Amino acid sequence: MSSTDSIPPAGRPRRLAPAAPLPRDMARALTIPRHRDGLPARATGWRDVTVRVAVPALARRAADDVRHLLHEPELHYASGLRLGTLALLPRPGALTRVVLSWEWSVEAASFAVHSLDGNAYAAPEAAALESWLRVAARRLDALDDVLDRAAAHVVADVAAGLDVSTPSLARTAPGGDGDCDGDGTVPHGRDDRVHDAELDLVVVEARLGTSVEPPRPGAAHARVEVVVPDGADPGWEAFVDASTRETLGFRRTLDEDGTPVAFSYLVADHVDDVDVADLVHWHDQHILGQLLAEDVRQACVHLLSGLESPASVGYAL
């Protein structure tokens, strides 16, 4: 399939100023319409992954007072400068959602129980859930950037071929040399690091799964990263050899009036050991890495809040 016959004749996308030269040999380019760009279907086999995370022992005990109210719970955390939420689904299939939401400051969060089951919780039970969620929200808010770094660490380990990864959330958390707050979080505004002994760390595990492939033995490019060369133009992505940093090709998002309609894969002119199928496969792997990062972050949210890794992330069969 060429780059011209793969775009529908009607509604052809407008040409955007390229951030990289088009290949002289257009056989080394491929354009895929958005409606045919599905979930990664060319992925490798399934891999079991173990993530070992060091967290404060106090955090692991945080849910003890509400554990009897929960059965295979899911806790979803979304941070944001202006709006943040911590939403609890207490049990599979329950028509109940417990939400802590805030604007600007987690300290000003509001608590609500949404349920079609009538009075889902008695007043003392609701108060216990609120207290637990407020403590968890403060901890997660303090470690928000650390969650992202931990997820990136795991993805890098898995892409390097490791099936066990050990990022340490607490060890990289911003904090001080003095005591932690009573909820196990780090006092706000400190710039130095908290000693492990002061945090009383424990190592807990989350079992995950992924189709992110390990390096291919003997391959010309064992590991390839997908990067955005220019943050002002996120529509261009580059494929870069992880070891040599050589640019191997590009992926361009084509749009009409701001709506993506197609994606063009372009092999770099100077590269003679890559074809467009390689670029498509590497981009699939990039998407699978992003999905794994979300799963790692979700697992860490649970572990830092005193819960086990959620069943939906553990891929129980």
MARTORKOL-835758 format. One record per residue: residue in three letters; z, y, x of N, C-alpha, C in turn. Coordinates in steps of 0.05 Angstrom, whole numbers, plus 5000, padded with zeros to 4 digits. Atoms other than C-alpha are relative to their C-alpha. Example, Ala and Ser with C-alpha at 12.3 -4.5 7.8 and 13.67 -1.06 7.14 Angstrom:
# MARTORKOL-835758
ALA500049765018515649105246500050245018SER499949764984514349795273501450224985
***
This chain:
# MARTORKOL-835758
MET500049765017500050005000500050255018SER500149764984498050675029501850214989SER498249785009501651335024498850154977THR501249855022496651594973499949854974ASP500350145026495751034923502749924989SER497450085010503350944915501250224983ILE498949785017504451624881498350024975PRO501549985025502551674807498150245001PRO501849774999496352124799501050244985ALA498949775016499852544746502750075012GLY497449914990505652964768500449965030ARG499850044971504052924842502050205011PRO498049824990509953224881498850235017ARG500949784984509053894913500749945029ARG499650054971508453884989502250195010LEU497949844988514654135025499550025030ALA500549964972514454425095501549795016PRO498750224986515753825141501750105023ALA498349944977521353845191499349825024ALA501050174978517653325233497049964996PRO503050035003510253205248499349754985LEU501050235014506452735203498649825021PRO501350184981503952115240496950034999ARG503049985000496652155262498849764986ASP501050245013495651445238501649964975MET498550015025497551465165500649724990ALA499250285006497750705163502949955008ARG497350024991504450825196501950174982ALA498449865020506951185133499949854974LEU499850135026509150935065501550184981THR498649845020510951315002500649824976ILE499050175022515050974948500950184977PRO499149845022515751294879502949934993ARG497150045005522951384857500549774981HIS499450215020522350914798499649725011ARG500350264987520450354846501949975024ASP498150014977525950514897502749904989GLY497650115012531250044871502249955019LEU497850074982537649764899499049845023PRO500950164977537049454968499649714993ALA500650275007533548794955499249835024ARG500850144976531748625026502349965019ALA497650014984538848575050500449725012THR499350264988541648025094502149874983GLY498150155015546647505071502750144999TRP497449895005553647655047501949945023ARG498050034979559247765098502750074989ASP497249945006566747725087501150185022VAL498949814981570348305120503050044995THR497149955002577748395134500650275012VAL499249734990580549105141503050005003ARG497249994995587349155173500850305003VAL499249725000590749825160502950035005ALA497249944995597250095188500850244983VAL499149795019600850495134503150015001PRO497149995000608050745127501249794981ALA498750195017612750215100501050124974LEU499149865024615450725051497850024980ALA502349995018608450795022499549734987ARG500450265011607950045012502149944978ARG497950055020614350064970499850204977ALA500149785019612050664929499749914971ALA500650085027609750264868502049804989ASP498150205008615849814863501150054972ASP498849945026618650174802498149984976VAL502050015022612150124762498449745001ARG501750244996609449454785500049834974HIS499950165024611749114721498250114977LEU501849885020607249584681497149965006LEU502750024991601049404719499149715003HIS501250264996596448794720497250045010GLU502649954987590548814768499150294996PRO500749725005590649574766497850105018GLU501949854983585250034792500950295001LEU499149734996587150704821497750155013HIS502449864990581451204831500850295007TYR499349744989582451824874497550165006ALA502349824994577552404876501250275008SER499049754990579153004919498050224997GLY501849785001576153684918501650265004LEU498649754995577754394939501050124974ARG499249875025578054634867501249804980LEU499250195020578954004825500449725012GLY499450264990582253344841501249834977THR498950185020584152724800501149755013LEU499150264993588152094808500349854974ALA500250145026586451614751500849715003LEU499050285000589950954737498949854976LEU500650195020586950384698502049775003PRO497750174995593249964689499449704999ARG500650295002590049294670497249974991PRO502850045008583148994660499750004969GLY500550015028580349124591501850174983ALA498249835016586049584570498750264992LEU501149755010584150184528502050235007THR498049814991588950604569499250115027ARG500649874974587851104625502250215004VAL497949814993593351494660498950185022VAL501449814983590952124694501850225010LEU498849764988593852634742497750175010SER502249834992589153224750501150285008TRP499149754990589753884787497750185008GLU501949804989586054514806501350145023TRP499149874976586854784876502349875014SER497650104987593754494889501049754985VAL499050255012596253784877502850044989GLU497349945009603254084867500050104971ALA500249905028600754384801498549814982ALA501550205015597853734775501249964972SER499150065028598253574700499749704996PHE499950295005599752874674499349944971ALA500850075027596652534614499549704998VAL500650275006596151854582498049994978HIS502150025021589751704544499949714992SER499950285009590151084501499249974971LEU500650075028587350764438501949794989ASP498050205008593250294436502550124987GLY497649875010597950784403501750105022ASN498249924978604050924445500049785021ALA500350204979602050554508502549955016TYR497650024983608550704544502350144986ALA497649865009615650874525500450245019ALA499549764984618151544551500949935029PRO499150064972621851234612497749885016GLU502250134986615650824630497950215008ALA501949784994611051434626501150185022ALA498849834979615951834669499949865027ALA500250154975616051284721497250015011LEU502849984991608451274724499350275010GLU500649734991608152024730501250065027SER498749954975613152044786498549865023TRP501450164980609451494824497350135007LEU502649884995602651834815500250265015ARG499749754986605252504838500549965030VAL499550064971607952204903497549905013ALA502550114989601451814913498050225004ALA501949794997597252434901500650185023ARG499349834977601052844952499349865026ARG500650164975600252285004497049995004LEU502950024997592852194990498750275007ASP501049734994591652944991500450075029ALA499449944972594952995059498249835019LEU501550184983590752415086497049984992ASP502750015011584152575052497949975022ASP502050024979580052695115500449755017VAL499550244985583452105148498849764986LEU501350215015580951655093497149985006ASP502950004993573851865108499649895028ARG500450104972574751735183500649705001ALA499550285000577851055169497749844989ALA502350145011571950855125497750005019ALA502249994980566951085178500649805023HIS499250184979570850685230499349714992VAL500550285009570350045189497049954999VAL502950045002562850135175498949975028ALA501050034972561650235250500749735012ASP499250274990565549605266498349784988VAL501650215014561849195214497150005010ALA502849984990555049455237499849905029ALA500050104973557049265308500449705001GLY499850295001558048545285502849904996LEU497250095004565648525275500549944971ASP499250075027568448175214502950084995VAL497349895003575448465226500150275012SER499949734991576649205232502950104996THR497249905001583249565247500250305004PRO499449724998583250305233502950054993SER497249945005590250615233500150274986LEU499849755016591051125177502350175010ALA497749844994598051345195499950115028ARG500049914972596751395270498350245004THR501749774997591351905259500650224980ALA499349805021594852295204501150255013PRO498849764990596453025217502950014992GLY497149995007603953125221501650135022GLY498349884980609853315264501749805014ASP498250174985614853035312502649954985GLY497550025015620453125262499749794978ASP500050205021622052725200497750054980CYS501949985022616952575146501450084975ASP498949945026617852805075501149754988GLY498850235012621852355030498149804988ASP501850195012615652054999498349865021GLY501550134979612951825066497650155009THR502349844990607752375073500950175022VAL499549834977607252845131500550284991PRO499649725008610153545125497550165003HIS502549845000604554035109500250225022GLY500249784982602254515162500649945029ARG499550084972604154125225497449935013ASP502450054986598854045279500249765019ASP499850224981601753505324500149734985ARG500350265012602052755311502849874995VAL497550145006607352315280500149755016HIS499750244984610151765323500249764981ASP500050245016609251055296502849924992ALA497250095005616650895302501250174977GLU498949835021618351485257498949944973LEU501350075026613451255204500749724992ASP499450275007615850535206497649864989LEU502550105009608850265202500049704994VAL500550285005606849605171496949974998VAL502950055001599949285176499449834976VAL500850145024596749065111497049955001GLU502850074999590048745098498750034973ALA501750005023584448845049497649835006ARG502350184997579048315040497750124985LEU502449885012572248625027497649825006GLY502550144995565048395028497750205002THR502249824996558448695048497549855008SER502550104989551148565064499050165023VAL500749864975551149035123499749795022GLU500650214981548048615177501150065028PRO499349964972550548515248497550065017PRO502449954983546048705307498349755002ARG501950224998539848275312499649935030PRO500450074972539747895378497050015008GLY502749994991533448045417498250204986ALA501649805013531148585370499550255017ALA500649764984527749195400502050224995HIS498049805007532749635363502249864984ALA497950175012539049235349501650154979ARG498549845019542649805313498650274997VAL501349755006539450405279501750164980GLU498549825017542950995248498150184985VAL501549805015540351455193501650255000VAL498649754998542152175205498350224987VAL501349765011540452855175499850205023PRO500249824977537653275233500750294994ASP499649725007538153935196501650014974GLY498349995024543954035147498950194979ALA501149815019540054605114497749874984ASP502150145013534654105095500649704998PRO499250285002537853445073497849824990GLY502250165008531153205047498749845022TRP501050144977529252985117502249845012GLU498150184986532852385147498549885024ALA501250114976531552105217501349735006PHE499150264991532151385241500350025031VAL499449974972535551385309501249755012ASP498850234987536850815357502850065009ALA497149944996544450765362500750015030SER499350014972544450615437498550215017THR501749824984538651035465499850284988ARG500349755016538751595411497150084998GLU502849955004531251535408499450024970THR500849975027528251785343497649824994LEU502050215006524151215312498350074976GLY501549945024521851515247501550194982PHE498849805018523451945187499749904971ARG500250055029524651905112500150274986ARG500249745013522652495069500249964970THR499849995029524752624997498050204990LEU501949825013519052914956501050064972ASP498949935025520953304895498150184984GLU501449815017518153684836502250174986ASP498049815012522354294816502849905004GLY497350094992528354004852500749724992THR499550275008527853314821498549805018PRO501350194982526452754871498149814984VAL501950175014520152364852499049785018ALA501050214982518451964915501350045027PHE498850004973520651794986497949905019SER501950074980516051785046501349915025TYR499150104974517451355107497950045021LEU502049934979514051585171501049895027VAL499350104974514051215237499250225021ALA500549804979514551685297497649925017ASP502550064986507951745335500449865027HIS499650114973510851565402501149715000VAL498750265002513950915377498049784993ASP501950225004509950265382501249734993ASP498750265007515149735364501550024974VAL498849965027516949975293497750034980ASP501849955022513249935227501550104976VAL498749885023514650225159502049814986ALA498150205012517949575135502750015014ASP497449974986523149665190501550254990LEU498749765010524550375165501349954973VAL498950065027525450135093502549825003HIS497850184997530049575116502450155012TRP497849854988534250045159501250204980HIS498949835020534950525101501749844980ASP498350185017537349955057502749955013GLN497550054986542549805110501850255000HIS498649745002544550545110501450024973ILE498849985027545750525035502249794997LEU497950205001549649875041502550095016GLY497849894985553950215094501650214985GLN498649805016555450785047501649874978LEU498550145020557450294993502549875012LEU497750124987562049935042502150225006ALA498149794995565150605061501650074975GLU498649945025566750744988502049784993ASP498150225006569950054981502450015019VAL497849974982574150165043501950234991ARG498449785010576450835017501649934976GLN498550085024578250534950502249815007ALA497950194991582149974984502350155012CYS497949854987585950475026501650174981VAL498649855021587650894965502249824987HIS498050195011591050274936502249945020LEU497950074980594650085000501950225005LEU498349774995597350785011501750074975SER498549945024599850804939501949774992GLY498150225005603750144943498849774985LEU501350215015598549704909498449825020GLU501850174984594349124935497150104996SER502849935003586849204945499049914972PRO500850065027583549224876498149764999ALA501750245003580148594850497150075001SER502849925001573648974839498950055027VAL500949964972573349134913500349755016GLY499750254985575848464936497949794994TYR502250185006569848124904500949724994ALA499050275007573847544875497949864983LEU502150155014569047004850501349784983
***
